[in-house]
Amino acid sequence: MLNHVIDLLADPADLTPLSGADDFSRLVSESGHSFDVAKQGYVTLAAGAGIKHQGDDAAMVAARETFLSQGHFAPFVEAVTDAVHEVFDETLSDEVRTPAILEVGAGTGYYLSHTLDDVEGAVGIGLDTSVPAAKLLAKAHPRIGAVVADVWQRLPIRNNVLNAITVVFAPRNPAEFARVLADDGQVVVLTADPGHLDELRDPLGILSVEDGKVERMIEQAAGYLAPVGDPELIEFPMTLDRDSIAAQVGMSPSARHIDPADLAVRLSALPDTMTVTARAQLTRLAKS
């Protein structure tokens, strides 16, 4: 709910604080701008020309809900939550009773909800460019505030207010992350690693994971963020049936690159179940 995170949010145009108005049907800034809260509970906070980057459409969001609800990526969500716990154990003082987490590319809230369930008293901002995702995100957890915004633009968040930022297979903005993080806050990034879903690449023609993604991320963050320790490899097998494989492809960028009719033919040629490798690197970053 937005009232739990209102003290963290800012006008995207000028970063002045926001407050709720008309029983939180609107958010208004000290500079006089007003942002309507959708009936589903999310708010769009975008300055200037608005959101330029395409978010997941309704079909991709439905596929994401289907796949994640089956628990196939559970080791990933556990790893992200454990990393947030480590950040808080190492950095938070006893006086911080309400740690604040931002998830960028939060989708339907699967990861952020789990973390909030596991971190007592924490509140979370879920940020995504997708309106269909935001409609579900707003209802995913009582301590989530759902915001439609573009991570490539100035984040609608006040300076130095976040204790952790999580990024799961999503874009990053190091300069903005450094601005909104508290001095001892950290970013937890889960990045797909070469070998992720490799068993599906040849039969389905899905996109591959390029080499050196983590190294490039660290290079691009230089001057704003620096690694805390070494990246951690997370790898595990998944047993997937055809429906689960279809949902996995449907929630991924490959959904925009494969003709649905071609994909259906390729899926029909797969065995009833397959063992598929999930593989990613978890990296922690702090202000440099």
C-alpha positions in Angstrom: 0.0 0.0 0.0 1.3 3.4 -0.9 0.7 4.9 2.6 3.5 2.6 3.9 6.0 4.1 1.5 4.8 7.7 1.1 7.8 9.0 3.1 10.1 7.4 0.6 8.5 8.7 -2.6 9.2 12.0 -4.5 7.8 14.0 -7.4 9.6 12.7 -10.5 9.9 16.2 -11.9 11.7 17.9 -9.0 12.1 15.3 -6.2 9.9 17.3 -3.8 8.2 15.1 -1.1 4.8 13.5 -1.9 1.8 13.1 0.5 -1.5 11.4 0.2 -4.7 13.4 -0.6 -8.4 12.6 -0.8 -8.0 9.3 1.1 -4.9 8.4 -0.9 -6.8 8.6 -4.2 -4.1 11.1 -5.3 -0.5 11.8 -4.4 0.5 15.5 -4.3 3.9 17.1 -4.2 5.0 20.1 -2.3 5.6 21.8 -5.7 1.9 21.3 -6.6 1.9 18.3 -8.9 -0.8 15.7 -8.6 -0.7 12.0 -9.5 -3.8 9.9 -9.5 -3.7 6.5 -7.8 -5.3 3.9 -9.9 -8.3 2.0 -8.5 -6.1 -1.1 -8.3 -3.8 0.7 -5.9 -0.7 1.6 -8.0 0.5 5.1 -9.0 2.4 6.2 -12.2 5.2 8.6 -11.4 6.9 9.6 -14.6 8.2 13.0 -15.5 8.5 14.7 -18.9 7.6 12.5 -21.9 6.6 9.7 -19.6 7.8 6.1 -19.7 9.7 5.3 -22.9 10.6 1.6 -22.4 8.1 -1.1 -23.0 7.1 -3.2 -20.1 5.6 -6.7 -20.0 2.2 -6.9 -21.7 -0.7 -8.8 -20.1 0.2 -12.1 -21.7 3.8 -11.9 -20.4 2.6 -11.0 -17.0 0.2 -14.0 -17.0 3.0 -16.3 -18.0 5.2 -14.9 -15.2 2.5 -15.5 -12.7 2.0 -19.1 -13.9 5.7 -20.0 -13.9 6.7 -18.4 -10.6 3.7 -19.6 -8.7 4.9 -23.2 -9.4 8.0 -22.5 -7.4 10.5 -23.3 -10.1 12.7 -20.3 -9.2 12.4 -20.8 -5.4 16.2 -21.1 -4.9 16.6 -17.7 -6.6 14.0 -16.0 -4.3 15.6 -17.6 -1.3 19.0 -16.3 -2.4 17.8 -12.8 -2.9 16.1 -12.7 0.5 19.1 -14.2 2.3 21.3 -11.5 0.7 19.0 -8.8 1.9 19.2 -10.3 5.4 23.0 -10.2 5.2 22.9 -6.6 4.1 20.7 -5.6 7.0 22.6 -7.7 9.5 25.9 -6.0 8.5 24.6 -2.4 8.1 21.5 -1.6 10.0 21.6 -0.2 13.5 19.1 -1.3 16.2 17.3 2.1 15.7 16.2 1.3 12.2 12.8 -0.4 12.8 11.4 0.0 9.3 14.0 -0.9 6.7 13.1 0.2 3.2 13.6 -2.0 0.1 13.2 -1.1 -3.6 12.8 -3.8 -6.2 13.4 -2.6 -9.7 11.5 -4.6 -12.4 9.4 -6.0 -9.6 6.8 -7.6 -11.9 4.0 -9.2 -10.0 5.8 -8.9 -6.7 6.9 -12.5 -6.3 10.4 -11.8 -5.0 9.6 -8.6 -3.0 6.7 -10.2 -1.2 8.9 -13.1 -0.1 11.5 -10.7 1.2 9.0 -8.6 3.1 7.5 -11.7 4.6 10.9 -12.7 5.9 12.2 -9.3 7.1 10.2 -8.1 10.0 8.9 -4.6 9.7 10.4 -3.9 6.3 8.5 -1.9 3.7 9.0 -2.2 -0.1 8.5 -0.1 -3.2 7.9 -2.3 -6.3 8.8 -0.4 -9.4 8.0 -1.6 -13.0 7.2 -0.1 -16.3 4.3 -2.5 -16.9 0.8 -1.5 -15.9 -0.5 -5.1 -16.1 2.2 -6.1 -13.7 1.5 -3.1 -11.4 -2.1 -4.1 -11.0 -1.0 -7.4 -9.5 2.0 -5.9 -7.7 -0.2 -3.5 -5.7 -2.1 -6.4 -4.2 0.9 -8.7 -3.7 1.7 -7.7 -0.2 0.2 -5.2 2.3 3.6 -3.5 2.8 4.3 -3.0 -1.0 3.8 0.3 -2.6 3.4 -0.3 -6.4 4.9 2.4 -8.7 4.9 2.5 -12.5 8.1 4.3 -13.5 11.2 3.9 -15.7 14.5 2.9 -14.1 16.4 4.7 -16.9 14.9 8.0 -15.8 15.2 9.8 -12.5 13.6 7.6 -9.9 10.6 9.0 -8.0 12.3 8.4 -4.7 13.9 10.8 -2.1 17.6 11.0 -1.6 19.4 8.5 0.7 16.2 6.7 2.0 16.6 3.1 0.9 18.4 0.4 2.9 18.4 -2.1 0.0 17.7 -2.3 -3.7 17.0 -5.6 -5.4 17.3 -6.2 -9.1 16.3 -9.6 -10.4 17.0 -10.1 -14.2 16.1 -6.4 -14.7 17.8 -3.1 -15.8 20.0 -1.0 -13.5 20.7 2.7 -13.1 23.9 3.0 -10.9 23.8 6.8 -10.6 20.2 6.8 -9.4 20.8 3.8 -7.1 23.6 5.7 -5.4 21.4 8.7 -5.0 18.5 7.0 -3.3 20.5 4.6 -1.2 21.3 5.4 2.4 25.0 5.7 3.0 25.3 2.1 4.2 22.7 0.7 1.8 23.4 -1.9 -0.8 22.2 -3.2 -4.1 21.5 -6.9 -4.6 21.6 -8.0 -8.2 20.7 -11.3 -9.7 22.1 -11.7 -13.2 21.4 -14.5 -15.6 24.7 -16.4 -16.3 25.8 -18.3 -19.4 24.2 -21.8 -19.2 20.9 -20.5 -17.9 18.1 -22.4 -19.6 20.6 -23.8 -22.1 18.7 -27.0 -22.7 15.9 -25.0 -24.3 18.0 -22.9 -26.6 18.5 -25.3 -29.5 15.0 -26.8 -29.6 13.1 -23.5 -29.1 15.5 -20.9 -30.4 15.3 -18.7 -27.3 17.8 -15.9 -26.7 21.1 -16.9 -25.2 22.9 -15.2 -22.2 26.0 -13.4 -23.4 29.3 -13.8 -21.6 30.6 -11.2 -19.2 27.3 -9.7 -18.0 28.4 -9.3 -14.4 31.8 -7.8 -15.4 30.1 -5.2 -17.6 27.6 -4.4 -14.8 30.4 -3.7 -12.4 32.3 -1.6 -15.0 29.1 0.4 -15.7 28.6 1.0 -12.0 32.1 2.4 -11.4 32.1 5.7 -9.7 28.7 5.1 -8.1 28.7 1.5 -6.8 31.4 -1.0 -6.1 31.2 -4.8 -5.4 31.0 -6.1 -1.9 32.8 -9.4 -2.0 32.7 -11.8 -5.0 29.6 -12.7 -7.0 27.9 -15.9 -5.9 26.9 -18.5 -8.4 23.4 -20.0 -7.9 22.7 -23.0 -10.1 20.1 -25.7 -9.8 18.1 -28.2 -12.0 14.4 -27.8 -12.7 12.0 -30.5 -13.9 9.6 -28.7 -16.3 6.7 -30.0 -18.3 5.7 -28.4 -21.6 3.2 -26.0 -20.0 5.9 -24.7 -17.6 8.4 -24.4 -20.4 5.8 -22.4 -22.4 5.2 -20.1 -19.5 8.9 -19.6 -19.0 9.4 -18.6 -22.6 6.3 -16.5 -22.4 7.6 -14.4 -19.5 11.0 -13.8 -21.1 12.3 -11.4 -23.7 12.2 -14.3 -26.1 8.4 -14.0 -26.2 8.9 -10.9 -28.3 11.3 -12.6 -30.7 9.6 -16.0 -31.5 6.4 -16.2 -33.6 3.7 -17.9 -31.4 2.8 -20.4 -34.1 6.5 -21.4 -34.5 6.9 -21.7 -30.7 3.8 -24.0 -30.5 5.3 -26.3 -33.1 8.7 -26.4 -31.3 7.0 -27.0 -27.9 5.0 -29.9 -29.3 8.2 -31.7 -30.3 9.6 -31.6 -26.8 9.4 -34.6 -24.4 6.7 -34.6 -21.7 9.2 -33.3 -19.2 12.8 -31.9 -19.4 15.5 -31.2 -16.8 16.5 -27.6 -17.4 19.4 -25.7 -15.7 18.7 -22.4 -13.9 22.0 -20.4 -13.4 22.6 -16.9 -12.2 25.2 -14.8 -10.4 24.2 -12.8 -7.2 26.2 -9.7 -6.7 26.1 -7.1 -3.9 27.1 -3.5 -4.5 27.6 -0.6 -2.1 28.2 3.1 -2.7 31.7 3.7 -3.9 
